[in-house]
Amino acid sequence: MSTLARDDVVPASRVPDWVRRMYDRKLDRYPDTGPRSLYLGLTVLATIVLYYELFIQGAVATKVIHHFGFTFTQFVFMLVIGNAVGALASLAAGLADRMGRANMVVLGTLMTALLILFALPNASGKAEYTFFFSLLSLVEGACLVATPALIRDFSPQVRRATAMAFWTMGPVLGSLVVTEVSSHTLGSHPNWQYQFHVCGIVALVVWLLTFAFLRELSPQLRDQLMVSLRDRALVQARAAGLDVEKLLKGHWRQMLKLDIVFPAFAISAFLLLYYVFVGFIVVYFVTVFNYTEARTNNLANWFWVSEAVALLIAGVLSDRLLVRKPFLIVGTAISAVGTALFALAATSPGTSYHTFALYFVLMAGGTGIVFSTWMAAYTETVEKHNPAATATGLAVWGGIIRATVCVAFAILTFVVSATSTLVDQGPRVQSIVSTHPAQVRVLQTVDPATLATLQRNPNDALAQARAVSELSGLPVADVARVAALGTRYASELATLSAINPATQAALAASPTNTAALFAATGQIATKLGIPPAEAQTRLAALSRVPLADLVFLHTNGPKVQLAAARLRSVSTVPPADLAYLQANGAKVAKAQKESPGQWQTWWWVCFGAQFLMIPAAFLLTGRWSPRKAKEDELAHEQMVDRELERLQTAPPARDEVAVPTI
């Protein structure tokens, strides 16, 4: 048996610091304000970019659908698959309590940047695009559990709402970046891949920053409850004696409690409106209100900016007042009012751009108030059970929210079924209508059965008469009489058309008017190119046509001729377009009528789901009264002072580390 010589083993101390720092990102002491702010800022920046990557396809959803030939239902179920994979990844991300958060974020930002920059824009088909999107969702699901865990680690409870406000600005600012970039570049760069390339380059820059500078607390530090920065010395003193494995024992069982699971479901339901906006706001406004993609993204900026402002204001006020629950109730009420007004506008096509913007401000303001304070209250509730299981608690929330969105998107395809028709067949129908507007009006006017008969037999006289009747507004009998008289008196009518209207009027007033007869003969000879003698013969034949027939033809003939010309113009439409229009035109028209009402139903579902936040507020930890919360804070500070005094005055044991002083 051979043994490995000790000289073959590279001691850890001989590993260069710059190499070790690439994977060992743990901090053994709680950082000062400057470095702590840097780590928080990098975490928020990574969160913004992760959501930017996740949401970028929403800005060009219709282009992606048409490029790969997705049906709307297929596209939605691609999102369902992504959310399902993300839910599993979120649950697995609970391992961040054991393996650390920073490396997960650094590796994840690199993988997502490469997927966005190279994989998705170059996908060869629907299956490949779906596979790459699932990979993106898998990595995002894990990273978006690790990032709020990092925020929690570096923020004591008294500043938790403000810190979480910055984290929750991640999805909001990610959405804002999507709409801001796309609304200003889609006009000059209409290809959807350009949006992915810009996003991927930005993501690579952020990855370099996180790779170089992002750090995390050691498990011994982060696995403790820290109420304020005054707890720093106590946390560091306790860290030396913590058994991390013991703290994590049974962490899943500790997190599967009613006050954790139900609030996680409540915020997931509350944010249904937000997630539908992210994925389908462009589809909604393009198909229901005929907005362009760029105009829709401009409108969406009102939502994202308002929510970002509300997140920050609510976070600061919540920390100052030391309460979360009142903000949850107030925010729910504001958002519900905006959602109700928005739902009512779904069936009002005259709703203006700025009216929608006002509704967006209300909805987004309420959502921002709720989301930032909920994140603070939720992480504090998790800490109440076990601070060491923070990532596990956030994994519960991450899994629930993605599972909820997954189910909701699947249901959405049945609720707004008309949208599938508008997205799948609508664009080509609209293109045909734009190219052949007059012919399409003919097809919309003539009875489909009549059109079908003419398609089978274009020479069917009865079908022709019916079609001309529908186009001219004349009875079928009158159309038939015009056709019969036109055939019988074809030569005489040609003669009549050669005579100037003024001459016709003179002859009608006095048929024997010599000057008028002479003028008529000359006009007939000139316009028909015949000798004067033949012109006189034709004029005599015209005088023998019954006056009643001439009056009837004069009144109805032009109408029939115009209608017949319109009917003949249909033959100029390419047969493939005509067949597609006949097969799908009625379905698209029906979908256009039904779609607003279907979307309105969905908006009312979102409206009702928001009220789940009210019972959730009662389950989350924390006070309702700012006065009571202030008393709790003072009591905690006194406890910290007593504990530090006890630790500092007690003689250190042989193996203990001396307690640092404040």
C-alpha positions as CSV (number, residue, x, y, z in Angstrom):
1,M,0.0,0.0,0.0
2,S,1.4,3.4,-0.9
3,T,0.8,6.6,1.0
4,L,0.6,10.2,-0.2
5,A,3.7,12.2,0.9
6,R,2.9,15.3,2.9
7,D,5.0,17.3,0.5
8,D,2.3,16.6,-2.2
9,V,-0.3,18.4,-0.2
10,V,-0.6,22.2,-0.7
11,P,-1.3,23.8,2.6
12,A,-4.2,26.2,2.7
13,S,-1.9,29.0,3.8
14,R,0.1,28.6,0.5
15,V,-3.0,29.3,-1.6
16,P,-2.7,32.9,-2.8
17,D,-5.2,35.3,-1.2
18,W,-6.6,36.4,-4.6
19,V,-7.4,32.8,-5.4
20,R,-8.9,32.1,-2.0
21,R,-11.1,35.2,-2.2
22,M,-12.6,33.8,-5.4
23,Y,-14.5,31.2,-3.5
24,D,-14.1,32.0,0.2
25,R,-16.3,35.0,0.7
26,K,-17.2,34.7,4.4
27,L,-16.7,37.6,6.8
28,D,-15.8,36.6,10.4
29,R,-16.6,40.1,11.8
30,Y,-19.7,42.2,11.2
31,P,-18.7,44.8,8.7
32,D,-18.6,48.6,9.3
33,T,-21.2,50.8,7.6
34,G,-19.1,51.5,4.4
35,P,-18.4,47.9,3.5
36,R,-21.9,46.8,4.6
37,S,-23.5,49.4,2.3
38,L,-21.3,48.1,-0.5
39,Y,-22.5,44.6,0.0
40,L,-26.1,45.7,0.3
41,G,-25.8,47.8,-2.9
42,L,-24.2,44.9,-4.9
43,T,-27.0,42.6,-3.7
44,V,-29.7,45.0,-4.8
45,L,-27.8,45.6,-8.2
46,A,-27.6,41.9,-8.8
47,T,-31.3,41.6,-8.0
48,I,-32.3,44.3,-10.4
49,V,-30.3,42.6,-13.2
50,L,-31.7,39.2,-12.4
51,Y,-35.2,40.5,-12.8
52,Y,-34.2,42.5,-15.9
53,E,-33.1,39.2,-17.4
54,L,-36.2,37.4,-16.3
55,F,-38.6,40.1,-17.6
56,I,-36.9,41.2,-20.8
57,Q,-38.9,38.8,-23.0
58,G,-42.2,40.5,-21.8
59,A,-41.3,43.7,-23.6
60,V,-41.0,41.8,-26.9
61,A,-43.5,39.0,-26.2
62,T,-45.4,39.4,-29.4
63,K,-42.2,39.4,-31.5
64,V,-40.9,36.3,-29.8
65,I,-44.2,34.6,-30.3
66,H,-44.3,35.3,-34.0
67,H,-40.5,34.7,-34.5
68,F,-40.7,31.1,-33.2
69,G,-44.3,30.4,-34.2
70,F,-45.6,30.0,-30.7
71,T,-49.3,30.1,-30.2
72,F,-50.3,32.3,-27.3
73,T,-51.2,29.2,-25.2
74,Q,-47.8,27.6,-26.0
75,F,-46.1,30.8,-24.9
76,V,-48.0,31.0,-21.7
77,F,-47.2,27.3,-20.9
78,M,-43.5,28.0,-21.6
79,L,-43.8,30.5,-18.7
80,V,-45.6,27.9,-16.7
81,I,-42.7,25.5,-17.2
82,G,-40.3,28.2,-16.3
83,N,-42.1,29.0,-13.0
84,A,-42.4,25.4,-12.1
85,V,-38.7,24.9,-12.6
86,G,-38.0,28.1,-10.7
87,A,-40.2,26.9,-7.8
88,L,-38.1,23.7,-7.5
89,A,-34.9,25.7,-7.6
90,S,-36.3,28.1,-4.9
91,L,-36.9,25.2,-2.6
92,A,-33.4,23.8,-3.3
93,A,-32.0,27.2,-2.6
94,G,-32.8,26.6,1.1
95,L,-29.3,24.9,1.0
96,A,-27.9,28.5,1.0
97,D,-28.2,28.3,4.8
98,R,-25.4,25.6,4.5
99,M,-23.4,26.5,1.4
100,G,-23.6,30.3,1.6
101,R,-25.4,32.9,-0.4
102,A,-22.6,35.0,-2.1
103,N,-21.2,32.2,-4.3
104,M,-24.7,31.3,-5.4
105,V,-25.4,34.9,-6.5
106,V,-22.0,35.3,-8.2
107,L,-22.3,32.0,-10.1
108,G,-25.9,32.6,-10.9
109,T,-25.4,36.1,-12.4
110,L,-22.7,34.7,-14.7
111,M,-24.9,31.8,-15.9
112,T,-27.9,34.0,-16.5
113,A,-25.8,36.6,-18.4
114,L,-24.5,33.9,-20.7
115,L,-28.0,32.5,-21.3
116,I,-29.4,35.9,-22.1
117,L,-26.5,37.1,-24.2
118,F,-25.9,34.0,-26.3
119,A,-28.4,31.1,-25.8
120,L,-31.9,32.6,-26.0
121,P,-31.3,35.0,-28.9
122,N,-29.7,32.2,-31.0
123,A,-32.3,29.5,-30.2
124,S,-33.1,27.5,-33.3
125,G,-36.8,26.8,-32.5
126,K,-39.5,26.7,-29.9
127,A,-38.2,23.7,-28.1
128,E,-34.7,25.1,-27.8
129,Y,-36.0,28.5,-26.6
130,T,-38.1,26.8,-24.0
131,F,-35.2,24.7,-22.8
132,F,-33.0,27.8,-22.4
133,F,-35.7,29.8,-20.7
134,S,-36.2,26.9,-18.2
135,L,-32.5,27.0,-17.5
136,L,-32.7,30.7,-16.9
137,S,-35.7,30.2,-14.6
138,L,-33.8,27.5,-12.7
139,V,-30.9,29.7,-11.9
140,E,-33.1,32.7,-11.2
141,G,-35.2,30.7,-8.8
142,A,-32.1,29.9,-6.7
143,C,-30.5,33.3,-6.8
144,L,-33.7,35.2,-5.9
145,V,-33.8,33.3,-2.6
146,A,-30.1,34.0,-1.9
147,T,-30.3,37.8,-2.5
148,P,-33.0,38.6,0.0
149,A,-31.2,36.3,2.5
150,L,-28.1,38.5,2.0
151,I,-30.2,41.6,2.5
152,R,-31.5,40.2,5.8
153,D,-28.0,39.2,7.0
154,F,-26.6,42.8,6.5
155,S,-29.7,44.6,7.9
156,P,-30.8,44.7,11.5
157,Q,-34.6,44.6,12.2
158,V,-34.9,48.3,13.0
159,R,-33.7,49.1,9.4
160,R,-35.1,46.0,7.8
161,A,-38.0,47.6,6.0
162,T,-35.7,50.1,4.3
163,A,-33.3,47.4,3.3
164,M,-36.1,45.2,2.0
165,A,-37.5,48.2,0.2
166,F,-34.3,48.4,-1.8
167,W,-34.4,44.7,-2.4
168,T,-38.0,44.8,-3.6
169,M,-37.0,47.6,-5.9
170,G,-35.1,44.9,-7.7
171,P,-38.1,43.4,-9.5
172,V,-39.6,46.9,-10.0
173,L,-36.4,48.6,-11.3
174,G,-35.8,45.5,-13.3
175,S,-39.2,46.0,-14.9
176,L,-38.5,49.7,-15.3
177,V,-35.2,49.1,-17.1
178,V,-37.0,46.7,-19.4
179,T,-39.6,49.2,-20.4
180,E,-37.3,52.2,-20.5
181,V,-34.7,50.5,-22.7
182,S,-37.3,48.9,-25.0
183,S,-39.5,52.0,-25.4
184,H,-36.5,54.0,-26.5
185,T,-34.8,51.4,-28.7
186,L,-37.6,49.3,-30.3
187,G,-38.2,52.0,-33.0
188,S,-34.5,52.0,-34.1
189,H,-33.8,48.3,-33.4
190,P,-37.1,46.4,-34.0
191,N,-35.4,43.0,-33.9
192,W,-36.2,41.4,-30.5
193,Q,-32.7,39.9,-30.1
194,Y,-31.2,43.4,-29.7
195,Q,-33.1,43.7,-26.3
196,F,-31.5,40.4,-25.1
197,H,-28.0,41.5,-26.2
198,V,-28.2,44.8,-24.3
199,C,-29.5,42.9,-21.2
200,G,-26.8,40.3,-21.4
201,I,-24.0,42.9,-21.6
202,V,-25.3,44.7,-18.6
203,A,-25.6,41.4,-16.7
204,L,-21.9,40.6,-17.5
205,V,-20.8,44.0,-16.1
206,V,-22.8,43.4,-12.9
207,W,-21.3,39.8,-12.6
208,L,-17.8,41.3,-12.7
209,L,-18.7,43.6,-9.8
210,T,-20.2,40.8,-7.7
211,F,-17.3,38.5,-8.5
212,A,-14.8,41.1,-7.3
213,F,-16.5,42.6,-4.3
214,L,-19.5,40.6,-2.9
215,R,-19.1,39.0,0.5
216,E,-21.3,37.4,3.1
217,L,-21.4,36.9,6.9
218,S,-20.0,33.7,8.3
219,P,-22.8,31.2,9.5
220,Q,-22.0,32.0,13.1
221,L,-22.7,35.7,12.6
222,R,-25.7,35.5,10.3
223,D,-27.5,32.8,12.3
224,Q,-28.3,35.2,15.1
225,L,-31.1,37.7,15.6
226,M,-29.9,41.2,15.2
227,V,-32.4,43.9,16.1
228,S,-30.2,47.0,15.8
229,L,-26.6,47.9,15.1
230,R,-26.0,48.1,18.8
231,D,-26.3,44.3,18.8
232,R,-23.1,44.0,16.8
233,A,-20.8,43.4,19.7
234,L,-23.1,40.9,21.3
235,V,-23.6,39.0,18.0
236,Q,-19.8,38.8,17.5
237,A,-19.3,37.6,21.0
238,R,-21.9,34.9,20.7
239,A,-20.6,33.8,17.3
240,A,-17.6,31.9,18.7
241,G,-19.8,29.5,20.6
242,L,-22.5,28.8,18.1
243,D,-23.0,25.3,16.7
244,V,-24.4,26.0,13.2
245,E,-25.3,22.4,12.4
246,K,-27.4,22.2,15.6
247,L,-29.2,25.4,14.7
248,L,-30.1,24.1,11.3
249,K,-31.4,20.8,12.6
250,G,-35.1,20.4,11.6
251,H,-35.1,23.8,9.8
252,W,-37.7,22.8,7.2
253,R,-40.1,21.6,9.9
254,Q,-39.6,24.9,11.7
255,M,-40.4,26.9,8.6
256,L,-43.6,25.0,7.6
257,K,-45.8,26.9,10.0
258,L,-49.0,28.7,9.4
259,D,-47.6,32.2,10.1
260,I,-44.9,31.5,7.4
261,V,-46.8,29.5,4.8
262,F,-50.1,31.5,4.7
263,P,-48.4,35.0,4.4
264,A,-46.2,33.6,1.7
265,F,-49.3,32.5,-0.2
266,A,-51.0,35.8,0.5
267,I,-48.3,37.9,-1.0
268,S,-48.1,35.5,-4.0
269,A,-51.8,36.0,-4.6
270,F,-51.5,39.8,-4.0
271,L,-48.8,40.0,-6.6
272,L,-50.7,38.2,-9.3
273,L,-51.6,41.5,-11.0
274,Y,-47.9,42.5,-10.9
275,Y,-46.7,39.2,-12.5
276,V,-49.4,39.3,-15.2
277,F,-48.3,42.9,-16.0
278,V,-44.7,41.8,-16.3
279,G,-45.6,38.9,-18.7
280,F,-48.6,40.2,-20.6
281,I,-49.0,44.0,-20.3
282,V,-47.8,44.4,-23.9
283,V,-50.0,41.6,-25.2
284,Y,-53.0,43.1,-23.3
285,F,-52.7,46.7,-24.6
286,V,-51.7,45.6,-28.1
287,T,-54.7,43.3,-28.5
288,V,-57.4,45.2,-26.5
289,F,-56.5,48.8,-27.0
290,N,-54.4,48.6,-30.3
291,Y,-51.3,50.2,-28.6
292,T,-47.9,49.7,-30.1
293,E,-45.3,47.8,-28.1
294,A,-43.3,51.1,-27.6
295,R,-46.3,53.0,-26.4
296,T,-47.3,50.2,-24.0
297,N,-43.8,50.1,-22.5
298,N,-44.0,53.9,-22.1
299,L,-47.2,53.6,-20.2
300,A,-45.8,50.8,-18.0
301,N,-43.1,53.2,-16.8
302,W,-45.8,54.9,-14.8
303,F,-46.4,51.7,-12.9
304,W,-42.7,50.8,-12.3
305,V,-41.6,54.3,-11.2
306,S,-44.6,54.8,-8.9
307,E,-44.0,51.4,-7.3
308,A,-40.3,52.1,-6.8
309,V,-41.1,55.4,-5.1
310,A,-43.7,53.8,-2.9
311,L,-41.4,50.9,-1.9
312,L,-38.7,53.3,-0.6
313,I,-41.1,55.7,1.2
314,A,-43.0,52.9,2.9
315,G,-39.8,51.2,4.0
316,V,-38.4,54.4,5.5
317,L,-41.6,55.2,7.3
318,S,-42.1,51.7,8.5
319,D,-38.7,51.6,10.1
320,R,-39.2,55.0,11.6
321,L,-42.6,54.0,13.2
322,L,-41.3,50.5,13.9
323,V,-44.5,48.8,12.6
324,R,-45.3,46.8,9.5
325,K,-48.9,45.7,9.8
326,P,-50.7,49.1,9.3
327,F,-48.8,49.6,6.1
328,L,-50.1,46.2,4.8
329,I,-53.7,47.2,5.4
330,V,-53.3,50.7,3.9
331,G,-51.4,49.5,0.9
332,T,-53.9,46.8,0.2
333,A,-56.8,49.3,0.2
334,I,-55.0,51.7,-2.2
335,S,-54.0,49.0,-4.6
336,A,-57.5,47.5,-4.5
337,V,-59.0,50.9,-5.5
338,G,-56.6,51.2,-8.4
339,T,-57.2,47.6,-9.5
340,A,-61.0,48.1,-9.4
341,L,-60.8,51.2,-11.6
342,F,-58.5,49.4,-14.0
343,A,-60.8,46.5,-14.3
344,L,-63.7,48.7,-15.1
345,A,-61.7,50.4,-17.8
346,A,-61.1,47.1,-19.6
347,T,-64.4,47.4,-21.4
348,S,-64.1,51.1,-22.0
349,P,-62.1,51.5,-25.3
350,G,-62.2,55.3,-25.0
351,T,-60.1,55.3,-21.8
352,S,-57.2,57.7,-22.3
353,Y,-53.5,57.1,-21.9
354,H,-53.2,59.4,-18.9
355,T,-56.3,57.8,-17.2
356,F,-54.5,54.5,-17.4
357,A,-51.4,56.2,-16.0
358,L,-53.4,57.4,-13.0
359,Y,-54.8,53.9,-12.3
360,F,-51.2,52.6,-12.6
361,V,-50.0,55.1,-10.0
362,L,-52.7,53.9,-7.5
363,M,-52.1,50.2,-8.1
364,A,-48.3,50.5,-8.0
365,G,-48.3,52.8,-5.0
366,G,-50.4,50.3,-3.0
367,T,-48.3,47.4,-4.2
368,G,-45.1,49.1,-3.2
369,I,-46.4,49.9,0.3
370,V,-47.4,46.3,0.8
371,F,-44.4,44.5,-0.7
372,S,-41.6,46.3,1.1
373,T,-43.2,46.1,4.6
374,W,-44.3,42.5,3.9
375,M,-40.7,41.5,3.2
376,A,-39.6,43.0,6.5
377,A,-42.4,41.4,8.5
378,Y,-41.9,38.0,6.8
379,T,-38.2,37.8,7.5
380,E,-38.8,38.9,11.1
381,T,-41.4,36.2,11.4
382,V,-38.8,33.7,10.1
383,E,-36.3,35.0,12.6
384,K,-38.8,34.5,15.4
385,H,-38.7,30.8,14.6
386,N,-35.0,30.4,13.8
387,P,-32.6,33.1,12.5
388,A,-30.3,30.4,11.2
389,A,-33.0,29.1,8.8
390,T,-33.6,32.4,7.0
391,A,-32.7,31.0,3.5
392,T,-35.0,28.1,4.2
393,G,-37.9,30.5,5.1
394,L,-37.3,32.5,2.0
395,A,-37.1,29.3,0.0
396,V,-40.6,28.5,1.2
397,W,-41.8,31.9,0.0
398,G,-39.9,31.5,-3.3
399,G,-41.4,28.1,-4.0
400,I,-44.9,29.2,-3.1
401,I,-44.9,32.3,-5.2
402,R,-43.5,30.5,-8.3
403,A,-46.0,27.7,-7.8
404,T,-48.8,30.2,-7.5
405,V,-47.8,32.1,-10.6
406,C,-47.4,28.8,-12.4
407,V,-51.0,27.7,-11.6
408,A,-52.3,31.2,-12.3
409,F,-50.7,31.4,-15.7
410,A,-52.2,28.0,-16.6
411,I,-55.7,29.2,-15.6
412,L,-55.2,32.5,-17.4
413,T,-55.2,30.8,-20.8
414,F,-58.7,29.5,-20.2
415,V,-60.0,32.8,-18.7
416,V,-58.7,35.0,-21.6
417,S,-59.1,32.4,-24.4
418,A,-59.9,35.1,-27.0
419,T,-56.4,36.5,-26.6
420,S,-55.0,33.3,-28.1
421,T,-57.0,33.9,-31.3
422,L,-55.9,37.6,-31.4
423,V,-52.2,36.7,-30.9
424,D,-52.2,33.7,-33.1
425,Q,-54.4,34.8,-36.0
426,G,-54.8,38.5,-35.4
427,P,-51.6,39.9,-36.8
428,R,-52.0,38.2,-40.3
429,V,-55.7,39.1,-40.4
430,Q,-54.8,42.7,-39.5
431,S,-52.1,42.7,-42.2
432,I,-54.6,41.6,-44.8
433,V,-57.1,44.1,-43.7
434,S,-54.5,46.9,-43.9
435,T,-53.4,45.9,-47.4
436,H,-56.9,45.4,-48.8
437,P,-59.2,47.5,-46.8
438,A,-61.9,48.1,-49.5
439,Q,-62.0,44.4,-50.4
440,V,-62.3,43.4,-46.7
441,R,-65.3,45.8,-46.3
442,V,-66.9,43.9,-49.2
443,L,-66.3,40.6,-47.5
444,Q,-67.7,41.9,-44.3
445,T,-70.8,43.2,-46.0
446,V,-71.8,40.2,-48.2
447,D,-73.4,37.2,-46.5
448,P,-70.8,34.4,-46.1
449,A,-73.2,31.9,-47.7
450,T,-73.4,34.1,-50.8
451,L,-69.6,34.4,-50.9
452,A,-69.3,30.7,-50.6
453,T,-71.7,30.2,-53.5
454,L,-69.7,32.6,-55.7
455,Q,-66.4,30.9,-54.7
456,R,-67.8,27.6,-56.0
457,N,-69.4,29.2,-59.1
458,P,-68.4,32.8,-59.9
459,N,-71.0,32.9,-62.7
460,D,-74.0,32.1,-60.5
461,A,-76.4,35.0,-61.5
462,L,-78.6,34.7,-58.5
463,A,-75.6,34.8,-56.1
464,Q,-74.2,37.8,-58.0
465,A,-77.5,39.6,-57.7
466,R,-77.7,38.9,-53.9
467,A,-74.1,40.1,-53.4
468,V,-74.7,43.3,-55.4
469,S,-78.0,43.8,-53.5
470,E,-76.2,43.6,-50.2
471,L,-73.5,46.0,-51.4
472,S,-75.8,48.5,-53.0
473,G,-78.7,48.4,-50.6
474,L,-81.2,47.7,-53.5
475,P,-83.6,44.9,-53.6
476,V,-82.5,41.8,-55.5
477,A,-85.4,42.3,-57.9
478,D,-84.2,45.8,-58.7
479,V,-80.6,44.5,-59.2
480,A,-81.9,41.8,-61.6
481,R,-84.0,44.4,-63.5
482,V,-80.9,46.7,-63.9
483,A,-79.0,43.7,-65.2
484,A,-81.8,42.7,-67.6
485,L,-82.3,46.2,-68.9
486,G,-78.5,46.7,-69.2
487,T,-78.3,43.6,-71.4
488,R,-81.4,44.4,-73.5
489,Y,-80.4,48.1,-74.1
490,A,-76.6,47.7,-74.1
491,S,-76.2,49.6,-77.4
492,E,-78.6,52.3,-76.4
493,L,-77.0,52.8,-73.0
494,A,-73.6,53.1,-74.7
495,T,-75.1,55.8,-76.9
496,L,-76.6,57.6,-73.9
497,S,-73.3,57.6,-72.1
498,A,-71.7,59.4,-75.1
499,I,-74.0,62.3,-74.8
500,N,-73.1,65.2,-72.4
501,P,-75.3,65.6,-69.3
502,A,-76.3,69.1,-70.4
503,T,-77.4,67.8,-73.8
504,Q,-79.3,65.0,-72.2
505,A,-81.2,67.5,-70.1
506,A,-82.1,69.6,-73.1
507,L,-83.4,66.6,-75.0
508,A,-85.4,65.5,-72.0
509,A,-87.0,68.9,-71.8
510,S,-87.7,69.1,-75.6
511,P,-87.1,65.9,-77.6
512,T,-87.5,67.8,-80.9
513,N,-84.9,70.5,-80.0
514,T,-83.0,70.8,-83.3
515,A,-79.9,72.3,-81.7
516,A,-79.8,69.6,-79.0
517,L,-80.3,66.8,-81.6
518,F,-77.5,68.2,-83.7
519,A,-75.2,68.5,-80.6
520,A,-76.1,64.9,-79.5
521,T,-75.3,63.5,-82.9
522,G,-71.9,65.2,-82.9
523,Q,-71.1,64.0,-79.4
524,I,-72.0,60.4,-80.3
525,A,-70.0,60.4,-83.4
526,T,-67.0,61.8,-81.7
527,K,-66.9,59.7,-78.5
528,L,-67.8,56.4,-80.2
529,G,-65.7,57.1,-83.3
530,I,-68.5,56.5,-85.9
531,P,-69.9,58.4,-88.9
532,P,-72.6,61.0,-88.3
533,A,-75.2,59.0,-90.2
534,E,-74.6,56.0,-87.8
535,A,-74.7,58.4,-84.9
536,Q,-78.2,59.6,-86.0
537,T,-79.4,56.0,-86.3
538,R,-78.2,55.2,-82.8
539,L,-79.8,58.3,-81.4
540,A,-83.1,57.3,-83.0
541,A,-82.8,53.9,-81.4
542,L,-82.2,55.5,-78.0
543,S,-85.4,57.6,-78.4
544,R,-87.4,54.4,-78.7
545,V,-86.4,53.1,-75.3
546,P,-89.3,53.5,-72.8
547,L,-88.8,56.6,-70.6
548,A,-89.6,54.6,-67.5
549,D,-86.8,52.2,-68.2
550,L,-84.4,55.0,-68.7
551,V,-85.4,56.7,-65.5
552,F,-85.1,53.4,-63.6
553,L,-81.6,52.9,-65.0
554,H,-80.6,56.5,-64.4
555,T,-81.6,56.1,-60.7
556,N,-80.3,52.6,-59.9
557,G,-77.7,51.8,-62.6
558,P,-74.8,53.7,-61.0
559,K,-75.4,52.0,-57.7
560,V,-75.4,48.6,-59.3
561,Q,-72.3,49.4,-61.3
562,L,-70.4,50.6,-58.2
563,A,-71.4,47.5,-56.2
564,A,-70.5,45.2,-59.0
565,A,-67.1,46.9,-59.3
566,R,-66.5,46.5,-55.6
567,L,-67.5,42.8,-55.8
568,R,-65.0,42.3,-58.7
569,S,-62.2,43.9,-56.7
570,V,-62.2,40.9,-54.3
571,S,-60.5,39.0,-57.1
572,T,-57.4,41.2,-56.6
573,V,-56.8,39.7,-53.1
574,P,-54.3,36.8,-53.3
575,P,-56.1,33.4,-53.0
576,A,-54.0,32.4,-49.9
577,D,-54.9,35.7,-48.1
578,L,-58.5,35.4,-49.1
579,A,-58.7,31.8,-47.8
580,Y,-57.0,32.8,-44.5
581,L,-59.3,35.7,-44.0
582,Q,-62.4,33.6,-44.7
583,A,-61.2,31.0,-42.3
584,N,-60.1,33.3,-39.5
585,G,-61.6,36.7,-40.0
586,A,-64.8,35.9,-38.2
587,K,-63.0,34.3,-35.3
588,V,-60.7,37.3,-34.9
589,A,-63.7,39.7,-35.0
590,K,-65.5,37.6,-32.4
591,A,-62.3,37.5,-30.2
592,Q,-62.0,41.3,-30.4
593,K,-65.5,41.6,-29.0
594,E,-64.9,39.0,-26.2
595,S,-61.4,39.8,-25.2
596,P,-62.0,43.0,-23.1
597,G,-64.7,41.2,-21.0
598,Q,-62.5,38.2,-20.5
599,W,-59.5,40.3,-19.3
600,Q,-61.9,42.3,-17.1
601,T,-62.8,39.0,-15.4
602,W,-59.1,38.3,-14.8
603,W,-58.6,41.7,-13.3
604,W,-61.4,41.1,-10.9
605,V,-59.7,37.8,-9.8
606,C,-56.6,39.8,-9.1
607,F,-58.7,42.4,-7.2
608,G,-60.1,39.7,-4.9
609,A,-56.8,38.0,-4.4
610,Q,-55.3,41.1,-2.9
611,F,-57.6,40.9,0.2
612,L,-55.8,37.8,1.4
613,M,-53.2,40.2,2.7
614,I,-55.6,41.3,5.5
615,P,-55.7,38.0,7.4
616,A,-52.0,37.5,6.6
617,A,-51.2,40.7,8.4
618,F,-52.6,39.3,11.6
619,L,-50.4,36.2,11.4
620,L,-47.1,38.0,10.9
621,T,-45.0,39.0,13.8
622,G,-44.9,42.6,14.9
623,R,-46.9,45.3,16.6
624,W,-49.8,47.4,15.3
625,S,-49.1,50.3,17.6
626,P,-45.9,52.4,17.1
627,R,-45.9,53.2,20.8
628,K,-45.9,49.5,21.8
629,A,-43.2,48.9,19.2
630,K,-41.0,51.7,20.7
631,E,-41.4,50.1,24.1
632,D,-40.3,46.8,22.7
633,E,-37.2,48.4,21.2
634,L,-36.2,50.1,24.4
635,A,-36.7,46.8,26.3
636,H,-34.4,45.0,23.8
637,E,-31.7,47.7,24.1
638,Q,-31.8,47.2,27.9
639,M,-31.5,43.5,27.5
640,V,-28.5,43.9,25.1
641,D,-26.8,46.2,27.6
642,R,-27.3,43.7,30.4
643,E,-26.0,40.8,28.3
644,L,-22.9,42.7,27.2
645,E,-22.2,43.8,30.7
646,R,-22.5,40.2,31.9
647,L,-20.2,38.9,29.2
648,Q,-17.6,41.6,29.7
649,T,-17.4,41.3,33.5
650,A,-17.5,37.5,33.5
651,P,-14.0,35.8,33.5
652,P,-13.4,34.2,30.1
653,A,-13.1,30.4,30.1
654,R,-9.9,28.8,28.9
655,D,-11.1,28.2,25.4
656,E,-13.3,31.4,25.1
657,V,-12.4,34.4,23.0
658,A,-12.4,37.7,24.8
659,V,-15.6,39.8,24.2
660,P,-15.0,42.9,22.1
661,T,-16.1,46.2,23.7
662,I,-18.5,48.6,22.0
